[in-house]
Amino acid sequence: MPAFDLPLPELEHHRPPLDEPADFDAFWAETLHEAQQREPLVSVHPVETGLRLVQTWDVTFRGFAGDPVRAWFTRPTGVREPLPAVVEYVGYGRGRGFPHERLTWVNAGYAHLLMDNRGQGDQYGDGGVTPDPHATAPGGPGPAARGLLSPRDYHYRRLITDAVRAVTAVRALPGVDPVRTVAVGNSQGGGLALAVAGLVPDLAAALVTAPFLCGIRRALDLTDTGPYGEIACYLSVHRGTEEAAYRTLSYVEGVSFARRAQAPVHFGTGLRDIVCPPSGTYAAFNRYGELSSGLPARKELHPYPFNGHEGGGGEHGKRQLHWLAPQLAE
């Protein structure tokens, strides 16, 4: 796919008009307040994985509305001291899969919590086990359009709340240094990590790659691929509902979360990405931390000019590892 978005010099200064409702903060404060009334952990059970250098637990924590959300929690074997925790969010249509599939962060010496996606897990990977009992509002067929016409019914209100609660849950687990908690994700997971950075003020760092739900209106004009295509497909059938949909989407816009974030952040994007266009990543990066009352957030972005949604692959992973270590050592 040839480059289709703005040229890099324009991306580096891309700050589109904000699409942010006046009650954005109140909406999320109310949503999270309701979720935080319950203790985070439901159960923690050890799992035999056949791996001798790591230990894994099957964790259930309370997410949106107290719903049980599953996760894998993994630590290096034989390490007694509290470790920094990396909370990882997976991509669209994926579930948590198997615990042996994602070992980068635990092999780097961190505790690792991998959150399952409620109501997803049937499109890619090895599945998920967390249902979404509130997916009753009109919308579909995919999660990106579930409850699209109402901010309170929208799938991502629930999923973002789960993501925030995953941070609360990992901080309650043994062997974790709660001060050094990191949010990590790619694609949908990148959008969730960015939302967490905007909603959890004491996050230690965030790693955000090719984030979904950033620069949403422009993305809907640029691409019919992936989750944005599902939204466009829904609107092609339900004509005349665009403004209601745009209003709902404004409550999950990644640029708005980025403005409120304070933690150091590392971004990555492929400049030929037609799934999550790079202009959305740059819009979030360029406004990241602008509402912070403290020092400007330390932020870094790596573009990959000839890559699409796969981004920088292993090269980007190497950059993430080298960037994160000093952030957690301070």
Backbone hydrogen bonds, N-H to C=O, Kabsch-Sander energy under -0.5 kcal/mol:
donor,donor_aa,acceptor,acceptor_aa,energy
4,F,271,L,-0.5
5,D,271,L,-0.5
10,E,7,P,-0.8
11,L,7,P,-2.4
12,E,8,L,-2.4
13,H,10,E,-1.1
14,H,11,L,-1.7
15,R,13,H,-0.6
24,F,21,P,-1.6
27,F,23,D,-2.9
28,W,24,F,-1.9
29,A,25,D,-2.5
30,E,26,A,-2.4
31,T,27,F,-2.1
32,L,28,W,-2.6
33,H,29,A,-2.1
34,E,30,E,-2.0
35,A,31,T,-1.4
36,Q,32,L,-2.3
37,Q,34,E,-0.9
38,R,35,A,-1.1
42,V,60,T,-3.0
43,S,60,T,-1.7
45,H,58,D,-2.1
47,V,56,T,-2.8
49,T,47,V,-0.7
55,Q,75,R,-2.9
56,T,47,V,-0.6
57,W,73,F,-2.9
58,D,45,H,-3.6
59,V,57,W,-0.8
59,V,71,A,-2.7
60,T,43,S,-2.6
61,F,69,V,-2.8
62,R,40,P,-3.0
63,G,61,F,-0.6
63,G,67,D,-3.2
66,G,63,G,-2.0
67,D,64,F,-2.5
69,V,61,F,-3.2
71,A,59,V,-2.1
72,W,114,L,-1.9
73,F,57,W,-2.5
74,T,112,H,-2.6
75,R,55,Q,-2.3
77,T,53,L,-2.3
79,V,76,P,-1.2
80,R,78,G,-0.6
83,L,175,G,-2.1
85,A,180,R,-2.4
86,V,111,A,-3.0
87,V,85,A,-0.6
87,V,182,V,-3.3
88,E,86,V,-0.6
88,E,113,L,-3.1
89,Y,184,V,-2.4
90,V,115,M,-0.6
94,R,91,G,-1.8
97,G,127,G,-2.5
101,E,98,F,-1.6
103,L,101,E,-0.6
107,N,103,L,-2.1
108,A,104,T,-1.0
109,G,106,V,-1.2
110,Y,105,W,-2.0
111,A,84,P,-2.7
112,H,74,T,-2.5
113,L,86,V,-2.5
114,L,72,W,-2.8
114,L,112,H,-0.5
115,M,88,E,-2.2
115,M,113,L,-0.6
116,D,70,R,-2.5
118,R,116,D,-0.6
119,G,130,T,-2.7
120,Q,117,N,-1.7
123,Q,93,G,-2.1
124,Y,93,G,-1.4
127,G,124,Y,-0.9
135,A,132,D,-1.7
136,T,134,H,-2.4
137,A,134,H,-0.6
145,A,142,G,-1.6
146,R,143,P,-1.2
147,G,138,P,-1.3
147,G,145,A,-0.5
148,L,145,A,-1.5
150,S,147,G,-1.8
153,D,150,S,-0.7
154,Y,150,S,-1.2
155,H,146,R,-2.1
157,R,154,Y,-1.1
158,R,154,Y,-1.0
159,L,155,H,-2.3
160,I,156,Y,-2.2
161,T,157,R,-1.4
162,D,158,R,-2.4
163,A,159,L,-2.1
164,V,160,I,-2.1
165,R,161,T,-2.5
166,A,162,D,-1.9
167,V,163,A,-1.0
167,V,164,V,-0.6
168,T,164,V,-1.4
169,A,165,R,-2.6
170,V,166,A,-2.5
171,R,167,V,-1.8
172,A,168,T,-0.6
172,A,169,A,-1.2
173,L,170,V,-1.1
176,V,173,L,-0.8
177,D,83,L,-3.0
180,R,177,D,-1.2
181,T,179,V,-0.9
182,V,85,A,-2.9
183,A,205,A,-1.8
184,V,87,V,-2.6
185,G,207,L,-1.8
186,N,89,Y,-0.7
187,S,209,T,-2.4
189,G,186,N,-1.9
191,G,187,S,-2.2
192,L,188,Q,-2.3
193,A,189,G,-2.6
194,L,190,G,-2.2
195,A,191,G,-2.2
196,V,192,L,-2.6
197,A,193,A,-2.1
198,G,194,L,-1.6
199,L,195,A,-1.3
200,V,196,V,-2.5
203,L,200,V,-1.4
204,A,181,T,-2.4
205,A,181,T,-0.9
206,A,264,P,-1.9
207,L,183,A,-2.6
208,V,206,A,-0.5
208,V,266,H,-2.7
209,T,185,G,-2.0
209,T,207,L,-0.5
210,A,268,G,-3.0
212,F,187,S,-2.0
219,A,215,G,-2.4
220,L,216,I,-2.4
221,D,217,R,-1.2
222,L,218,R,-1.5
223,T,219,A,-2.5
228,Y,225,T,-0.7
229,G,225,T,-0.8
229,G,226,G,-0.7
230,E,226,G,-1.3
231,I,227,P,-1.8
232,A,228,Y,-2.5
233,C,229,G,-2.4
234,Y,230,E,-2.1
235,L,231,I,-2.3
236,S,232,A,-1.7
237,V,233,C,-0.9
237,V,234,Y,-0.8
238,H,234,Y,-2.8
239,R,237,V,-1.3
241,T,238,H,-1.4
245,A,241,T,-2.3
246,Y,242,E,-3.1
247,R,243,E,-2.2
248,T,244,A,-2.1
249,L,245,A,-2.7
250,S,246,Y,-1.6
251,Y,247,R,-0.6
251,Y,248,T,-1.5
252,V,249,L,-1.4
254,G,213,L,-3.9
256,S,253,E,-0.7
257,F,253,E,-1.4
258,A,254,G,-2.8
259,R,255,V,-2.0
260,R,256,S,-0.9
260,R,257,F,-0.7
261,A,257,F,-0.8
261,A,258,A,-1.0
262,Q,197,A,-0.6
265,V,298,R,-2.6
266,H,206,A,-2.1
267,F,300,E,-3.4
268,G,208,V,-1.3
269,T,302,H,-1.8
271,L,304,Y,-1.9
272,R,307,N,-2.7
273,D,270,G,-1.5
274,I,272,R,-0.7
280,G,277,P,-1.5
281,T,277,P,-0.9
282,Y,278,P,-2.6
283,A,279,S,-2.1
284,A,280,G,-2.0
285,F,281,T,-2.7
286,N,282,Y,-3.1
287,R,283,A,-1.0
288,Y,284,A,-0.7
288,Y,285,F,-0.8
289,G,258,A,-3.0
290,E,287,R,-2.0
291,L,259,R,-2.6
292,S,289,G,-1.5
300,E,265,V,-1.5
302,H,267,F,-1.7
304,Y,269,T,-2.0
307,N,304,Y,-1.8
311,G,308,G,-1.9
313,G,310,E,-1.6
315,E,312,G,-1.3
316,H,312,G,-1.0
317,G,313,G,-1.9
318,K,314,G,-2.2
319,R,315,E,-1.8
320,Q,316,H,-2.5
321,L,317,G,-2.2
322,H,318,K,-2.1
323,W,319,R,-2.1
324,L,320,Q,-2.7
325,A,321,L,-1.6
327,Q,323,W,-0.8
327,Q,324,L,-0.6
328,L,324,L,-1.6
329,A,325,A,-0.9
330,E,326,P,-0.8
